[in-house]
Every structure is written in C-alpha cells, then in structure tokens.
Amino acid sequence: MIAAAAMHPESTSTAEDAIARLRRGDLEALELILPRYQLRLYCFLLRLVHEPAVAEDLFQQTWVRVIEKISRYGLTGLW
C-alpha cells in the first residue's frame, strides 16, 4: 500500500481529502473512499464467512461503523 501511494501520491492526497470530508459529515465522500477498499474488504469478509449474503451484510455494517466512528481515527488510522 505504501508503494502504491509512492507511485500515485495524488491518490493518497485524494483519499486523505475524502476522509477529512467524511469526518466533517460529508457522506458523498464515501464515493471516493469506497472503491479504494471495497474489493479487498468484501473478499476478506467472504473468506471469513463463506457466504456471499452474509459477507455483503458485514460489508455494509462495516461501512456504517466507519461512518459512525470516523471521528475517532486520524487520517493515518485507515491506511
């Protein structure tokens, strides 16, 4: 991930901006953050539960929790 950020520093800046917007309550910023993590998170959850429907539910619950708790994390806390 660090190597990817080094190769594309603008993507890190964009993600940091989106996280800052999300921390201010701008839910539209999820459109910028979600694609960055959605495939990896969903695949991880699917490996844990082996049920696509359950993985989808957990995926949604995870993002709800991120939105609820985003103010507790610094910008580097999500990398």
mmCIF file of the N, C-alpha and C atoms, coordinates in Angstrom:
data_MODEL
# 
_entry.id   MODEL 
# 
loop_
_atom_site.group_PDB 
_atom_site.id 
_atom_site.type_symbol 
_atom_site.label_atom_id 
_atom_site.label_alt_id 
_atom_site.label_comp_id 
_atom_site.label_asym_id 
_atom_site.label_entity_id 
_atom_site.label_seq_id 
_atom_site.pdbx_PDB_ins_code 
_atom_site.Cartn_x 
_atom_site.Cartn_y 
_atom_site.Cartn_z 
_atom_site.occupancy 
_atom_site.B_iso_or_equiv 
_atom_site.pdbx_formal_charge 
_atom_site.auth_seq_id 
_atom_site.auth_comp_id 
_atom_site.auth_asym_id 
_atom_site.auth_atom_id 
_atom_site.pdbx_PDB_model_num 
ATOM 1   N N  . MET A 1 1  ? 0.827   -1.186  0.000  1.00 0.00 ? 1  MET A N  1 
ATOM 2   C CA . MET A 1 1  ? 0.000   0.000   0.000  1.00 0.00 ? 1  MET A CA 1 
ATOM 3   C C  . MET A 1 1  ? 0.871   1.249   0.000  1.00 0.00 ? 1  MET A C  1 
ATOM 4   N N  . ILE A 1 2  ? 1.954   1.229   0.771  1.00 0.00 ? 2  ILE A N  1 
ATOM 5   C CA . ILE A 1 2  ? 2.855   2.379   0.791  1.00 0.00 ? 2  ILE A CA 1 
ATOM 6   C C  . ILE A 1 2  ? 3.488   2.548   -0.572 1.00 0.00 ? 2  ILE A C  1 
ATOM 7   N N  . ALA A 1 3  ? 3.878   1.436   -1.198 1.00 0.00 ? 3  ALA A N  1 
ATOM 8   C CA . ALA A 1 3  ? 4.466   1.519   -2.529 1.00 0.00 ? 3  ALA A CA 1 
ATOM 9   C C  . ALA A 1 3  ? 3.473   2.094   -3.519 1.00 0.00 ? 3  ALA A C  1 
ATOM 10  N N  . ALA A 1 4  ? 2.225   1.696   -3.419 1.00 0.00 ? 4  ALA A N  1 
ATOM 11  C CA . ALA A 1 4  ? 1.201   2.231   -4.310 1.00 0.00 ? 4  ALA A CA 1 
ATOM 12  C C  . ALA A 1 4  ? 1.031   3.726   -4.104 1.00 0.00 ? 4  ALA A C  1 
ATOM 13  N N  . ALA A 1 5  ? 1.085   4.168   -2.863 1.00 0.00 ? 5  ALA A N  1 
ATOM 14  C CA . ALA A 1 5  ? 0.965   5.596   -2.577 1.00 0.00 ? 5  ALA A CA 1 
ATOM 15  C C  . ALA A 1 5  ? 2.164   6.350   -3.104 1.00 0.00 ? 5  ALA A C  1 
ATOM 16  N N  . ALA A 1 6  ? 3.334   5.731   -3.033 1.00 0.00 ? 6  ALA A N  1 
ATOM 17  C CA . ALA A 1 6  ? 4.523   6.387   -3.554 1.00 0.00 ? 6  ALA A CA 1 
ATOM 18  C C  . ALA A 1 6  ? 4.450   6.519   -5.063 1.00 0.00 ? 6  ALA A C  1 
ATOM 19  N N  . MET A 1 7  ? 3.855   5.535   -5.711 1.00 0.00 ? 7  MET A N  1 
ATOM 20  C CA . MET A 1 7  ? 3.722   5.574   -7.165 1.00 0.00 ? 7  MET A CA 1 
ATOM 21  C C  . MET A 1 7  ? 2.639   6.549   -7.599 1.00 0.00 ? 7  MET A C  1 
ATOM 22  N N  . HIS A 1 8  ? 1.628   6.717   -6.781 1.00 0.00 ? 8  HIS A N  1 
ATOM 23  C CA . HIS A 1 8  ? 0.498   7.584   -7.096 1.00 0.00 ? 8  HIS A CA 1 
ATOM 24  C C  . HIS A 1 8  ? 0.203   8.493   -5.911 1.00 0.00 ? 8  HIS A C  1 
ATOM 25  N N  . PRO A 1 9  ? 1.056   9.468   -5.648 1.00 0.00 ? 9  PRO A N  1 
ATOM 26  C CA . PRO A 1 9  ? 0.846   10.306  -4.465 1.00 0.00 ? 9  PRO A CA 1 
ATOM 27  C C  . PRO A 1 9  ? -0.471  11.070  -4.488 1.00 0.00 ? 9  PRO A C  1 
ATOM 28  N N  . GLU A 1 10 ? -0.991  11.347  -5.691 1.00 0.00 ? 10 GLU A N  1 
ATOM 29  C CA . GLU A 1 10 ? -2.264  12.060  -5.753 1.00 0.00 ? 10 GLU A CA 1 
ATOM 30  C C  . GLU A 1 10 ? -3.408  11.219  -5.223 1.00 0.00 ? 10 GLU A C  1 
ATOM 31  N N  . SER A 1 11 ? -3.308  9.890   -5.325 1.00 0.00 ? 11 SER A N  1 
ATOM 32  C CA . SER A 1 11 ? -4.376  9.038   -4.801 1.00 0.00 ? 11 SER A CA 1 
ATOM 33  C C  . SER A 1 11 ? -4.411  9.101   -3.276 1.00 0.00 ? 11 SER A C  1 
ATOM 34  N N  . THR A 1 12 ? -3.251  9.192   -2.635 1.00 0.00 ? 12 THR A N  1 
ATOM 35  C CA . THR A 1 12 ? -3.217  9.333   -1.184 1.00 0.00 ? 12 THR A CA 1 
ATOM 36  C C  . THR A 1 12 ? -3.810  10.668  -0.773 1.00 0.00 ? 12 THR A C  1 
ATOM 37  N N  . SER A 1 13 ? -3.437  11.717  -1.500 1.00 0.00 ? 13 SER A N  1 
ATOM 38  C CA . SER A 1 13 ? -3.966  13.043  -1.202 1.00 0.00 ? 13 SER A CA 1 
ATOM 39  C C  . SER A 1 13 ? -5.479  13.068  -1.375 1.00 0.00 ? 13 SER A C  1 
ATOM 40  N N  . THR A 1 14 ? -5.957  12.465  -2.437 1.00 0.00 ? 14 THR A N  1 
ATOM 41  C CA . THR A 1 14 ? -7.398  12.407  -2.681 1.00 0.00 ? 14 THR A CA 1 
ATOM 42  C C  . THR A 1 14 ? -8.098  11.628  -1.575 1.00 0.00 ? 14 THR A C  1 
ATOM 43  N N  . ALA A 1 15 ? -7.518  10.509  -1.165 1.00 0.00 ? 15 ALA A N  1 
ATOM 44  C CA . ALA A 1 15 ? -8.112  9.703   -0.097 1.00 0.00 ? 15 ALA A CA 1 
ATOM 45  C C  . ALA A 1 15 ? -8.116  10.481  1.209  1.00 0.00 ? 15 ALA A C  1 
ATOM 46  N N  . GLU A 1 16 ? -7.020  11.173  1.515  1.00 0.00 ? 16 GLU A N  1 
ATOM 47  C CA . GLU A 1 16 ? -6.964  11.966  2.741  1.00 0.00 ? 16 GLU A CA 1 
ATOM 48  C C  . GLU A 1 16 ? -8.009  13.069  2.721  1.00 0.00 ? 16 GLU A C  1 
ATOM 49  N N  . ASP A 1 17 ? -8.167  13.712  1.573  1.00 0.00 ? 17 ASP A N  1 
ATOM 50  C CA . ASP A 1 17 ? -9.197  14.744  1.441  1.00 0.00 ? 17 ASP A CA 1 
ATOM 51  C C  . ASP A 1 17 ? -10.584 14.154  1.648  1.00 0.00 ? 17 ASP A C  1 
ATOM 52  N N  . ALA A 1 18 ? -10.814 12.979  1.060  1.00 0.00 ? 18 ALA A N  1 
ATOM 53  C CA . ALA A 1 18 ? -12.122 12.335  1.194  1.00 0.00 ? 18 ALA A CA 1 
ATOM 54  C C  . ALA A 1 18 ? -12.391 11.945  2.645  1.00 0.00 ? 18 ALA A C  1 
ATOM 55  N N  . ILE A 1 19 ? -11.373 11.452  3.330  1.00 0.00 ? 19 ILE A N  1 
ATOM 56  C CA . ILE A 1 19 ? -11.544 11.079  4.735  1.00 0.00 ? 19 ILE A CA 1 
ATOM 57  C C  . ILE A 1 19 ? -11.829 12.317  5.581  1.00 0.00 ? 19 ILE A C  1 
ATOM 58  N N  . ALA A 1 20 ? -11.120 13.395  5.295  1.00 0.00 ? 20 ALA A N  1 
ATOM 59  C CA . ALA A 1 20 ? -11.374 14.648  6.020  1.00 0.00 ? 20 ALA A CA 1 
ATOM 60  C C  . ALA A 1 20 ? -12.806 15.118  5.778  1.00 0.00 ? 20 ALA A C  1 
ATOM 61  N N  . ARG A 1 21 ? -13.279 14.994  4.544  1.00 0.00 ? 21 ARG A N  1 
ATOM 62  C CA . ARG A 1 21 ? -14.668 15.376  4.240  1.00 0.00 ? 21 ARG A CA 1 
ATOM 63  C C  . ARG A 1 21 ? -15.645 14.483  4.995  1.00 0.00 ? 21 ARG A C  1 
ATOM 64  N N  . LEU A 1 22 ? -15.356 13.196  5.030  1.00 0.00 ? 22 LEU A N  1 
ATOM 65  C CA . LEU A 1 22 ? -16.226 12.259  5.735  1.00 0.00 ? 22 LEU A CA 1 
ATOM 66  C C  . LEU A 1 22 ? -16.261 12.592  7.222  1.00 0.00 ? 22 LEU A C  1 
ATOM 67  N N  . ARG A 1 23 ? -15.132 12.956  7.776  1.00 0.00 ? 23 ARG A N  1 
ATOM 68  C CA . ARG A 1 23 ? -15.081 13.327  9.199  1.00 0.00 ? 23 ARG A CA 1 
ATOM 69  C C  . ARG A 1 23 ? -15.928 14.560  9.476  1.00 0.00 ? 23 ARG A C  1 
ATOM 70  N N  . ARG A 1 24 ? -16.093 15.411  8.477  1.00 0.00 ? 24 ARG A N  1 
ATOM 71  C CA . ARG A 1 24 ? -16.937 16.610  8.631  1.00 0.00 ? 24 ARG A CA 1 
ATOM 72  C C  . ARG A 1 24 ? -18.411 16.309  8.356  1.00 0.00 ? 24 ARG A C  1 
ATOM 73  N N  . GLY A 1 25 ? -18.716 15.056  8.036  1.00 0.00 ? 25 GLY A N  1 
ATOM 74  C CA . GLY A 1 25 ? -20.104 14.675  7.824  1.00 0.00 ? 25 GLY A CA 1 
ATOM 75  C C  . GLY A 1 25 ? -20.543 14.644  6.375  1.00 0.00 ? 25 GLY A C  1 
ATOM 76  N N  . ASP A 1 26 ? -19.615 14.799  5.444  1.00 0.00 ? 26 ASP A N  1 
ATOM 77  C CA . ASP A 1 26 ? -19.934 14.788  4.018  1.00 0.00 ? 26 ASP A CA 1 
ATOM 78  C C  . ASP A 1 26 ? -19.985 13.340  3.527  1.00 0.00 ? 26 ASP A C  1 
ATOM 79  N N  . LEU A 1 27 ? -21.170 12.754  3.506  1.00 0.00 ? 27 LEU A N  1 
ATOM 80  C CA . LEU A 1 27 ? -21.325 11.352  3.128  1.00 0.00 ? 27 LEU A CA 1 
ATOM 81  C C  . LEU A 1 27 ? -21.026 11.094  1.660  1.00 0.00 ? 27 LEU A C  1 
ATOM 82  N N  . GLU A 1 28 ? -21.055 12.130  0.836  1.00 0.00 ? 28 GLU A N  1 
ATOM 83  C CA . GLU A 1 28 ? -20.703 11.953  -0.581 1.00 0.00 ? 28 GLU A CA 1 
ATOM 84  C C  . GLU A 1 28 ? -19.236 11.555  -0.740 1.00 0.00 ? 28 GLU A C  1 
ATOM 85  N N  . ALA A 1 29 ? -18.421 11.828  0.268  1.00 0.00 ? 29 ALA A N  1 
ATOM 86  C CA . ALA A 1 29 ? -17.002 11.453  0.222  1.00 0.00 ? 29 ALA A CA 1 
ATOM 87  C C  . ALA A 1 29 ? -16.835 9.937   0.200  1.00 0.00 ? 29 ALA A C  1 
ATOM 88  N N  . LEU A 1 30 ? -17.846 9.201   0.623  1.00 0.00 ? 30 LEU A N  1 
ATOM 89  C CA . LEU A 1 30 ? -17.768 7.737   0.555  1.00 0.00 ? 30 LEU A CA 1 
ATOM 90  C C  . LEU A 1 30 ? -17.570 7.255   -0.870 1.00 0.00 ? 30 LEU A C  1 
ATOM 91  N N  . GLU A 1 31 ? -18.107 7.995   -1.833 1.00 0.00 ? 31 GLU A N  1 
ATOM 92  C CA . GLU A 1 31 ? -17.946 7.615   -3.236 1.00 0.00 ? 31 GLU A CA 1 
ATOM 93  C C  . GLU A 1 31 ? -16.481 7.610   -3.648 1.00 0.00 ? 31 GLU A C  1 
ATOM 94  N N  . LEU A 1 32 ? -15.664 8.378   -2.963 1.00 0.00 ? 32 LEU A N  1 
ATOM 95  C CA . LEU A 1 32 ? -14.235 8.413   -3.253 1.00 0.00 ? 32 LEU A CA 1 
ATOM 96  C C  . LEU A 1 32 ? -13.461 7.365   -2.466 1.00 0.00 ? 32 LEU A C  1 
ATOM 97  N N  . ILE A 1 33 ? -13.924 7.054   -1.276 1.00 0.00 ? 33 ILE A N  1 
ATOM 98  C CA . ILE A 1 33 ? -13.210 6.122   -0.402 1.00 0.00 ? 33 ILE A CA 1 
ATOM 99  C C  . ILE A 1 33 ? -13.593 4.673   -0.685 1.00 0.00 ? 33 ILE A C  1 
ATOM 100 N N  . LEU A 1 34 ? -14.857 4.422   -0.869 1.00 0.00 ? 34 LEU A N  1 
ATOM 101 C CA . LEU A 1 34 ? -15.362 3.064   -1.005 1.00 0.00 ? 34 LEU A CA 1 
ATOM 102 C C  . LEU A 1 34 ? -14.657 2.258   -2.100 1.00 0.00 ? 34 LEU A C  1 
ATOM 103 N N  . PRO A 1 35 ? -14.487 2.784   -3.300 1.00 0.00 ? 35 PRO A N  1 
ATOM 104 C CA . PRO A 1 35 ? -13.832 1.974   -4.334 1.00 0.00 ? 35 PRO A CA 1 
ATOM 105 C C  . PRO A 1 35 ? -12.410 1.542   -3.970 1.00 0.00 ? 35 PRO A C  1 
ATOM 106 N N  . ARG A 1 36 ? -11.749 2.339   -3.168 1.00 0.00 ? 36 ARG A N  1 
ATOM 107 C CA . ARG A 1 36 ? -10.379 2.030   -2.769 1.00 0.00 ? 36 ARG A CA 1 
ATOM 108 C C  . ARG A 1 36 ? -10.311 0.750   -1.926 1.00 0.00 ? 36 ARG A C  1 
ATOM 109 N N  . TYR A 1 37 ? -11.338 0.480   -1.140 1.00 0.00 ? 37 TYR A N  1 
ATOM 110 C CA . TYR A 1 37 ? -11.311 -0.631  -0.195 1.00 0.00 ? 37 TYR A CA 1 
ATOM 111 C C  . TYR A 1 37 ? -12.329 -1.731  -0.456 1.00 0.00 ? 37 TYR A C  1 
ATOM 112 N N  . GLN A 1 38 ? -13.321 -1.493  -1.300 1.00 0.00 ? 38 GLN A N  1 
ATOM 113 C CA . GLN A 1 38 ? -14.454 -2.414  -1.347 1.00 0.00 ? 38 GLN A CA 1 
ATOM 114 C C  . GLN A 1 38 ? -14.097 -3.829  -1.763 1.00 0.00 ? 38 GLN A C  1 
ATOM 115 N N  . LEU A 1 39 ? -13.288 -4.020  -2.774 1.00 0.00 ? 39 LEU A N  1 
ATOM 116 C CA . LEU A 1 39 ? -12.987 -5.380  -3.213 1.00 0.00 ? 39 LEU A CA 1 
ATOM 117 C C  . LEU A 1 39 ? -12.189 -6.141  -2.157 1.00 0.00 ? 39 LEU A C  1 
ATOM 118 N N  . ARG A 1 40 ? -11.169 -5.505  -1.597 1.00 0.00 ? 40 ARG A N  1 
ATOM 119 C CA . ARG A 1 40 ? -10.354 -6.182  -0.583 1.00 0.00 ? 40 ARG A CA 1 
ATOM 120 C C  . ARG A 1 40 ? -11.178 -6.525  0.648  1.00 0.00 ? 40 ARG A C  1 
ATOM 121 N N  . LEU A 1 41 ? -12.011 -5.593  1.090  1.00 0.00 ? 41 LEU A N  1 
ATOM 122 C CA . LEU A 1 41 ? -12.816 -5.840  2.279  1.00 0.00 ? 41 LEU A CA 1 
ATOM 123 C C  . LEU A 1 41 ? -13.832 -6.955  2.029  1.00 0.00 ? 41 LEU A C  1 
ATOM 124 N N  . TYR A 1 42 ? -14.522 -6.879  0.901  1.00 0.00 ? 42 TYR A N  1 
ATOM 125 C CA . TYR A 1 42 ? -15.525 -7.906  0.613  1.00 0.00 ? 42 TYR A CA 1 
ATOM 126 C C  . TYR A 1 42 ? -14.868 -9.288  0.507  1.00 0.00 ? 42 TYR A C  1 
ATOM 127 N N  . CYS A 1 43 ? -13.740 -9.377  -0.176 1.00 0.00 ? 43 CYS A N  1 
ATOM 128 C CA . CYS A 1 43 ? -13.056 -10.673 -0.307 1.00 0.00 ? 43 CYS A CA 1 
ATOM 129 C C  . CYS A 1 43 ? -12.605 -11.204 1.048  1.00 0.00 ? 43 CYS A C  1 
ATOM 130 N N  . PHE A 1 44 ? -12.106 -10.320 1.885  1.00 0.00 ? 44 PHE A N  1 
ATOM 131 C CA . PHE A 1 44 ? -11.702 -10.717 3.235  1.00 0.00 ? 44 PHE A CA 1 
ATOM 132 C C  . PHE A 1 44 ? -12.899 -11.278 4.008  1.00 0.00 ? 44 PHE A C  1 
ATOM 133 N N  . LEU A 1 45 ? -14.009 -10.550 3.972  1.00 0.00 ? 45 LEU A N  1 
ATOM 134 C CA . LEU A 1 45 ? -15.201 -10.996 4.701  1.00 0.00 ? 45 LEU A CA 1 
ATOM 135 C C  . LEU A 1 45 ? -15.740 -12.301 4.137  1.00 0.00 ? 45 LEU A C  1 
ATOM 136 N N  . LEU A 1 46 ? -15.711 -12.445 2.832  1.00 0.00 ? 46 LEU A N  1 
ATOM 137 C CA . LEU A 1 46 ? -16.197 -13.676 2.211  1.00 0.00 ? 46 LEU A CA 1 
ATOM 138 C C  . LEU A 1 46 ? -15.337 -14.869 2.623  1.00 0.00 ? 46 LEU A C  1 
ATOM 139 N N  . ARG A 1 47 ? -14.026 -14.671 2.719  1.00 0.00 ? 47 ARG A N  1 
ATOM 140 C CA . ARG A 1 47 ? -13.157 -15.756 3.193  1.00 0.00 ? 47 ARG A CA 1 
ATOM 141 C C  . ARG A 1 47 ? -13.471 -16.130 4.637  1.00 0.00 ? 47 ARG A C  1 
ATOM 142 N N  . LEU A 1 48 ? -13.881 -15.158 5.428  1.00 0.00 ? 48 LEU A N  1 
ATOM 143 C CA . LEU A 1 48 ? -14.208 -15.446 6.832  1.00 0.00 ? 48 LEU A CA 1 
ATOM 144 C C  . LEU A 1 48 ? -15.503 -16.226 6.979  1.00 0.00 ? 48 LEU A C  1 
ATOM 145 N N  . VAL A 1 49 ? -16.532 -15.837 6.229  1.00 0.00 ? 49 VAL A N  1 
ATOM 146 C CA . VAL A 1 49 ? -17.864 -16.406 6.466  1.00 0.00 ? 49 VAL A CA 1 
ATOM 147 C C  . VAL A 1 49 ? -18.321 -17.401 5.408  1.00 0.00 ? 49 VAL A C  1 
ATOM 148 N N  . HIS A 1 50 ? -17.696 -17.412 4.249  1.00 0.00 ? 50 HIS A N  1 
ATOM 149 C CA . HIS A 1 50 ? -18.015 -18.366 3.175  1.00 0.00 ? 50 HIS A CA 1 
ATOM 150 C C  . HIS A 1 50 ? -19.450 -18.290 2.669  1.00 0.00 ? 50 HIS A C  1 
ATOM 151 N N  . GLU A 1 51 ? -20.113 -17.192 2.920  1.00 0.00 ? 51 GLU A N  1 
ATOM 152 C CA . GLU A 1 51 ? -21.495 -16.991 2.456  1.00 0.00 ? 51 GLU A CA 1 
ATOM 153 C C  . GLU A 1 51 ? -21.601 -15.587 1.864  1.00 0.00 ? 51 GLU A C  1 
ATOM 154 N N  . PRO A 1 52 ? -21.836 -15.461 0.551  1.00 0.00 ? 52 PRO A N  1 
ATOM 155 C CA . PRO A 1 52 ? -21.887 -14.137 -0.077 1.00 0.00 ? 52 PRO A CA 1 
ATOM 156 C C  . PRO A 1 52 ? -22.887 -13.180 0.575  1.00 0.00 ? 52 PRO A C  1 
ATOM 157 N N  . ALA A 1 53 ? -24.060 -13.654 0.921  1.00 0.00 ? 53 ALA A N  1 
ATOM 158 C CA . ALA A 1 53 ? -25.069 -12.774 1.519  1.00 0.00 ? 53 ALA A CA 1 
ATOM 159 C C  . ALA A 1 53 ? -24.617 -12.254 2.884  1.00 0.00 ? 53 ALA A C  1 
ATOM 160 N N  . VAL A 1 54 ? -24.009 -13.120 3.659  1.00 0.00 ? 54 VAL A N  1 
ATOM 161 C CA . VAL A 1 54 ? -23.517 -12.711 4.978  1.00 0.00 ? 54 VAL A CA 1 
ATOM 162 C C  . VAL A 1 54 ? -22.354 -11.733 4.807  1.00 0.00 ? 54 VAL A C  1 
ATOM 163 N N  . ALA A 1 55 ? -21.464 -12.008 3.849  1.00 0.00 ? 55 ALA A N  1 
ATOM 164 C CA . ALA A 1 55 ? -20.339 -11.107 3.586  1.00 0.00 ? 55 ALA A CA 1 
ATOM 165 C C  . ALA A 1 55 ? -20.841 -9.725  3.165  1.00 0.00 ? 55 ALA A C  1 
ATOM 166 N N  . GLU A 1 56 ? -21.894 -9.683  2.347  1.00 0.00 ? 56 GLU A N  1 
ATOM 167 C CA . GLU A 1 56 ? -22.465 -8.402  1.935  1.00 0.00 ? 56 GLU A CA 1 
ATOM 168 C C  . GLU A 1 56 ? -23.038 -7.641  3.126  1.00 0.00 ? 56 GLU A C  1 
ATOM 169 N N  . ASP A 1 57 ? -23.735 -8.358  4.004  1.00 0.00 ? 57 ASP A N  1 
ATOM 170 C CA . ASP A 1 57 ? -24.277 -7.715  5.209  1.00 0.00 ? 57 ASP A CA 1 
ATOM 171 C C  . ASP A 1 57 ? -23.157 -7.154  6.086  1.00 0.00 ? 57 ASP A C  1 
ATOM 172 N N  . LEU A 1 58 ? -22.121 -7.949  6.280  1.00 0.00 ? 58 LEU A N  1 
ATOM 173 C CA . LEU A 1 58 ? -20.991 -7.495  7.087  1.00 0.00 ? 58 LEU A CA 1 
ATOM 174 C C  . LEU A 1 58 ? -20.276 -6.313  6.442  1.00 0.00 ? 58 LEU A C  1 
ATOM 175 N N  . PHE A 1 59 ? -20.188 -6.343  5.129  1.00 0.00 ? 59 PHE A N  1 
ATOM 176 C CA . PHE A 1 59 ? -19.575 -5.245  4.386  1.00 0.00 ? 59 PHE A CA 1 
ATOM 177 C C  . PHE A 1 59 ? -20.324 -3.939  4.660  1.00 0.00 ? 59 PHE A C  1 
ATOM 178 N N  . GLN A 1 60 ? -21.639 -4.005  4.553  1.00 0.00 ? 60 GLN A N  1 
ATOM 179 C CA . GLN A 1 60 ? -22.452 -2.812  4.810  1.00 0.00 ? 60 GLN A CA 1 
ATOM 180 C C  . GLN A 1 60 ? -22.335 -2.370  6.265  1.00 0.00 ? 60 GLN A C  1 
ATOM 181 N N  . GLN A 1 61 ? -22.367 -3.316  7.176  1.00 0.00 ? 61 GLN A N  1 
ATOM 182 C CA . GLN A 1 61 ? -22.234 -2.977  8.594  1.00 0.00 ? 61 GLN A CA 1 
ATOM 183 C C  . GLN A 1 61 ? -20.881 -2.340  8.883  1.00 0.00 ? 61 GLN A C  1 
ATOM 184 N N  . THR A 1 62 ? -19.850 -2.811  8.213  1.00 0.00 ? 62 THR A N  1 
ATOM 185 C CA . THR A 1 62 ? -18.512 -2.243  8.403  1.00 0.00 ? 62 THR A CA 1 
ATOM 186 C C  . THR A 1 62 ? -18.488 -0.785  7.998  1.00 0.00 ? 62 THR A C  1 
ATOM 187 N N  . TRP A 1 63 ? -19.071 -0.459  6.848  1.00 0.00 ? 63 TRP A N  1 
ATOM 188 C CA . TRP A 1 63 ? -19.051 0.932   6.382  1.00 0.00 ? 63 TRP A CA 1 
ATOM 189 C C  . TRP A 1 63 ? -19.934 1.825   7.245  1.00 0.00 ? 63 TRP A C  1 
ATOM 190 N N  . VAL A 1 64 ? -21.026 1.277   7.760  1.00 0.00 ? 64 VAL A N  1 
ATOM 191 C CA . VAL A 1 64 ? -21.847 2.057   8.701  1.00 0.00 ? 64 VAL A CA 1 
ATOM 192 C C  . VAL A 1 64 ? -21.016 2.383   9.931  1.00 0.00 ? 64 VAL A C  1 
ATOM 193 N N  . ARG A 1 65 ? -20.268 1.410   10.423 1.00 0.00 ? 65 ARG A N  1 
ATOM 194 C CA . ARG A 1 65 ? -19.424 1.627   11.598 1.00 0.00 ? 65 ARG A CA 1 
ATOM 195 C C  . ARG A 1 65 ? -18.312 2.638   11.295 1.00 0.00 ? 65 ARG A C  1 
ATOM 196 N N  . VAL A 1 66 ? -17.739 2.563   10.115 1.00 0.00 ? 66 VAL A N  1 
ATOM 197 C CA . VAL A 1 66 ? -16.715 3.548   9.730  1.00 0.00 ? 66 VAL A CA 1 
ATOM 198 C C  . VAL A 1 66 ? -17.300 4.952   9.800  1.00 0.00 ? 66 VAL A C  1 
ATOM 199 N N  . ILE A 1 67 ? -18.480 5.125   9.251  1.00 0.00 ? 67 ILE A N  1 
ATOM 200 C CA . ILE A 1 67 ? -19.121 6.444   9.261  1.00 0.00 ? 67 ILE A CA 1 
ATOM 201 C C  . ILE A 1 67 ? -19.403 6.897   10.688 1.00 0.00 ? 67 ILE A C  1 
ATOM 202 N N  . GLU A 1 68 ? -19.898 5.972   11.502 1.00 0.00 ? 68 GLU A N  1 
ATOM 203 C CA . GLU A 1 68 ? -20.213 6.320   12.889 1.00 0.00 ? 68 GLU A CA 1 
ATOM 204 C C  . GLU A 1 68 ? -18.977 6.694   13.698 1.00 0.00 ? 68 GLU A C  1 
ATOM 205 N N  . LYS A 1 69 ? -17.871 6.034   13.447 1.00 0.00 ? 69 LYS A N  1 
ATOM 206 C CA . LYS A 1 69 ? -16.683 6.165   14.295 1.00 0.00 ? 69 LYS A CA 1 
ATOM 207 C C  . LYS A 1 69 ? -15.532 6.930   13.642 1.00 0.00 ? 69 LYS A C  1 
ATOM 208 N N  . ILE A 1 70 ? -15.737 7.519   12.480 1.00 0.00 ? 70 ILE A N  1 
ATOM 209 C CA . ILE A 1 70 ? -14.651 8.147   11.740 1.00 0.00 ? 70 ILE A CA 1 
ATOM 210 C C  . ILE A 1 70 ? -13.949 9.236   12.540 1.00 0.00 ? 70 ILE A C  1 
ATOM 211 N N  . SER A 1 71 ? -14.643 9.901   13.414 1.00 0.00 ? 71 SER A N  1 
ATOM 212 C CA . SER A 1 71 ? -14.014 10.986  14.177 1.00 0.00 ? 71 SER A CA 1 
ATOM 213 C C  . SER A 1 71 ? -12.985 10.463  15.179 1.00 0.00 ? 71 SER A C  1 
ATOM 214 N N  . ARG A 1 72 ? -13.036 9.184   15.506 1.00 0.00 ? 72 ARG A N  1 
ATOM 215 C CA . ARG A 1 72 ? -12.080 8.605   16.453 1.00 0.00 ? 72 ARG A CA 1 
ATOM 216 C C  . ARG A 1 72 ? -10.730 8.301   15.827 1.00 0.00 ? 72 ARG A C  1 
ATOM 217 N N  . TYR A 1 73 ? -10.675 8.266   14.499 1.00 0.00 ? 73 TYR A N  1 
ATOM 218 C CA . TYR A 1 73 ? -9.463  7.859   13.821 1.00 0.00 ? 73 TYR A CA 1 
ATOM 219 C C  . TYR A 1 73 ? -8.782  9.047   13.173 1.00 0.00 ? 73 TYR A C  1 
ATOM 220 N N  . GLY A 1 74 ? -7.472  9.046   13.242 1.00 0.00 ? 74 GLY A N  1 
ATOM 221 C CA . GLY A 1 74 ? -6.701  10.032  12.500 1.00 0.00 ? 74 GLY A CA 1 
ATOM 222 C C  . GLY A 1 74 ? -6.657  9.631   11.046 1.00 0.00 ? 74 GLY A C  1 
ATOM 223 N N  . LEU A 1 75 ? -6.180  10.499  10.206 1.00 0.00 ? 75 LEU A N  1 
ATOM 224 C CA . LEU A 1 75 ? -6.105  10.171  8.780  1.00 0.00 ? 75 LEU A CA 1 
ATOM 225 C C  . LEU A 1 75 ? -5.241  8.951   8.523  1.00 0.00 ? 75 LEU A C  1 
ATOM 226 N N  . THR A 1 76 ? -4.203  8.757   9.300  1.00 0.00 ? 76 THR A N  1 
ATOM 227 C CA . THR A 1 76 ? -3.341  7.594   9.077  1.00 0.00 ? 76 THR A CA 1 
ATOM 228 C C  . THR A 1 76 ? -3.937  6.334   9.654  1.00 0.00 ? 76 THR A C  1 
ATOM 229 N N  . GLY A 1 77 ? -4.996  6.427   10.465 1.00 0.00 ? 77 GLY A N  1 
ATOM 230 C CA . GLY A 1 77 ? -5.599  5.259   11.088 1.00 0.00 ? 77 GLY A CA 1 
ATOM 231 C C  . GLY A 1 77 ? -6.292  4.338   10.114 1.00 0.00 ? 77 GLY A C  1 
ATOM 232 N N  . LEU A 1 78 ? -6.582  4.804   8.912  1.00 0.00 ? 78 LEU A N  1 
ATOM 233 C CA . LEU A 1 78 ? -7.274  3.955   7.933  1.00 0.00 ? 78 LEU A CA 1 
ATOM 234 C C  . LEU A 1 78 ? -6.335  3.380   6.899  1.00 0.00 ? 78 LEU A C  1 
ATOM 235 N N  . TRP A 1 79 ? -5.086  3.661   6.981  1.00 0.00 ? 79 TRP A N  1 
ATOM 236 C CA . TRP A 1 79 ? -4.153  3.128   5.970  1.00 0.00 ? 79 TRP A CA 1 
ATOM 237 C C  . TRP A 1 79 ? -3.546  1.916   6.523  1.00 0.00 ? 79 TRP A C  1 
# 
